[in-house]
């Protein structure tokens, strides 16, 4: 036997007990007659005390050792350790494996940059914080299996080699060796298959599904990711959301001990964008967007006179510290969103200060302050233009100022559903409508009538779960009528030939009795990231890619052997 218990299983109840422990040397302190070793295993750290006379082999940090000894109560407890009230008085130590000096500090607080951490990810994973994150992620998956099994769902695996379909992100494609020039696609989601399972009579399906999207990366996005994926037949939207809220309640309680109050509130998409500047609003703080179109459109400033929408945001107490440099940075932020600049108004004791006052009369300035309810010392930011771009740009500034002002309290969670999204968005560059979610989303009964006259007015029976400003999951009621599905395809610009070529097997299934159904998918990494309290999705993935979609550890992607390409009938052009 190599081990009798994990480190943190031991406590005062075990004083006097002889134990056999294994793990990595986290720290060694030699005091001459006494040697202290911090031994780290998956559960945590325990102190080994080696008295004079006990033979100690050459031991360095990150050596793997086995220690035999008796549990003893410490004279002075270490409150920073779970095992801080005890130590193990060692009678024998054995080195199981030696280690070179590591290129990084193995601790929660490390000195290594992320690329180095990813290159030596197996060392990075020894850090207690990452191990704790992966434990919580595993607990979320456990909760999913337990909850959905108890609620009548059947776990079904769907294919990873499938047909490439349009209207999503870019596919990862896999060449066929059997049929040269033909390709599979890795699934962006199990969308079509889970709907086919409903047609197949499964009624309630779930899966911990691996998904792949070849898109530009960011802090909360990876090329390969995992969904907790569900689909349900014969349930309306209220029933689906109630089931999902039960899962979230169980998950938060069992992973981090947080009680989520249900039912969760629901916010209309247009309210979210208009008031918070985001379709995934962080509602833990205020800084609401204020419509000042009626106040500023009457000024002499052309940027306001010609605007469809003018929004303001008040930043409390920020006027004095808003220097010329800060204003220049705000202008740069506005330009990132396609705006020429941003209106900046400081409410001071002496009055309002702004470079735009020359275009406004005294009454208009007063109306702006009254409408925004700004106080002395406050900063008013104003953007003008088309409604959605203005709101989304202001929403980005809202998040920045919330962090700057310390408005976001740690370890707080606010969950809500965003509902009633537009079914379509119009692409100016492509000159056509595109599905805001995907082409299989059902229109709401109230707006279905606009499909033939004005598709921009059609709302979708879609719902996103938003947690602390992150879209943690999303879904919708699906189209189950073949005529409706064809009409949606036609609005999206698909010809009959396109429909048959891309979705032939799918629309064919609709001819054989399709139940009303709907579904949702939670992003496992996003949900884990929120629950673990990190803003970097790579902190909850064992072996993630970097922002270049590369693996610094394995050096993937790389070229392959010419014979492999020959087998596939592929030639690489220089």
PEQUIKA-V284839 format. One record per backbone hydrogen bond with DSSP energy under -0.5 kcal/mol. NH is the residue of the N-H (numbers start at 1). CO is the residue of the C=O. Records with the same first field share a line. If there is no record, write none. Layout:
NH->CO ; CO
This chain:
4->20
5->20
9->6
10->7
14->11
15->12
16->71
17->14
19->69
21->67
23->65
24->40
25->63
26->24 ; 38
27->38
29->36
31->29 ; 34
33->31
35->50
36->29
37->48
38->27
39->37 ; 46
40->24 ; 38
41->44
44->41
46->39
48->37
49->88
50->35 ; 48
51->49
52->33
54->51
57->55
62->25
63->60
64->97
65->23 ; 63
66->94
67->21
68->92
69->19
70->89
71->17
72->87
74->85
78->84
79->77
81->78
83->45
84->81
86->83
87->72
88->47
89->70 ; 87
90->49 ; 88
91->68
92->68
94->66
96->64 ; 94
97->64
107->105
110->108
117->113
118->114
119->115
120->116
121->118
123->120
124->120
125->121
126->123
127->124
130->127
131->127
132->128
133->129
134->130
135->131
136->132
137->133
138->134
139->135
140->136
141->137
142->138
143->139
144->140
145->141
146->142
147->143
148->144
149->145
150->146
151->147
152->149
153->148
154->204
156->206
162->160 ; 185
170->214
173->171
174->184
176->182
180->178
181->568
182->179
184->174
185->162
186->172
194->190
195->191
196->192
197->193
198->194
199->195
200->196
201->198
202->197
204->202
205->231
206->154
207->229
209->207 ; 227
211->225
212->187
213->223
214->170
215->213
217->547
218->221
221->218
225->211
227->209
228->522
229->207 ; 227
230->520
231->205
232->518
233->203
234->516
240->236
241->237
242->238
243->239
244->240
245->241
246->242
247->243
248->244
249->245
250->246
251->247
252->248
253->249
254->250
255->251
256->252
257->253
258->252
260->258
261->259
265->415
267->417
269->419
272->268
273->269
274->270
275->271
276->271 ; 272
277->272 ; 273
278->272
283->281
285->282
289->275
290->312
292->290 ; 310
293->310
295->292
296->292
297->293
299->296
300->359
302->300
304->301
305->301
306->302
307->304
308->385
309->385
311->383
312->290
313->381
315->313 ; 379
316->314
318->315
319->377
322->319
323->321
327->323
328->324
329->325
330->326
331->327
332->328
333->329
334->330
335->331
336->332
337->333 ; 334
338->335
339->334
343->382
345->380
346->353
347->345 ; 378
348->346 ; 351
351->348
353->346
357->354
359->356
360->357
365->361
366->362
367->363
368->364
369->365
370->366
371->367
372->368
373->369
374->369
377->347
378->375
379->315
380->345
381->313 ; 379
382->343
383->311
385->309
390->386
391->387
392->388
393->389
394->390
395->391
396->392
397->393
398->394
399->395
400->396
401->397
402->398
403->399
404->400
405->401
406->403
407->402
408->402
409->407
412->409
416->466
417->265
418->464
419->267 ; 417
420->462
423->458
424->458
425->434
427->425 ; 432
428->426
431->427
432->427
433->491
434->425
436->423
441->438
442->477
444->459
447->444
448->444
450->447
451->448
452->449
454->450
457->454
458->455
460->421
461->442
462->460
463->475
464->418
465->473
466->416 ; 464
467->470
468->414
469->281
470->467
472->465 ; 470
473->465
474->521
475->463
476->519
477->461
478->517
479->440
482->480
485->481
486->482
487->483
488->484
489->485
490->486
491->487
492->488
493->490
494->489
499->495
500->496
501->497
502->498
503->499
504->500
507->503
508->504
509->505
510->506 ; 507
511->508
512->509
513->510
515->513
518->232
519->476
520->230
521->474
522->228
523->472
524->226 ; 522
525->226
527->523
528->524
529->525
530->526
531->527
532->528
533->529 ; 530
534->529
537->219 ; 535
539->536
540->537
541->538
544->541
546->550
549->546
551->556
552->550
555->551
556->551
564->561
565->561
566->562
567->563
568->564
569->565 ; 566
570->565
573->571
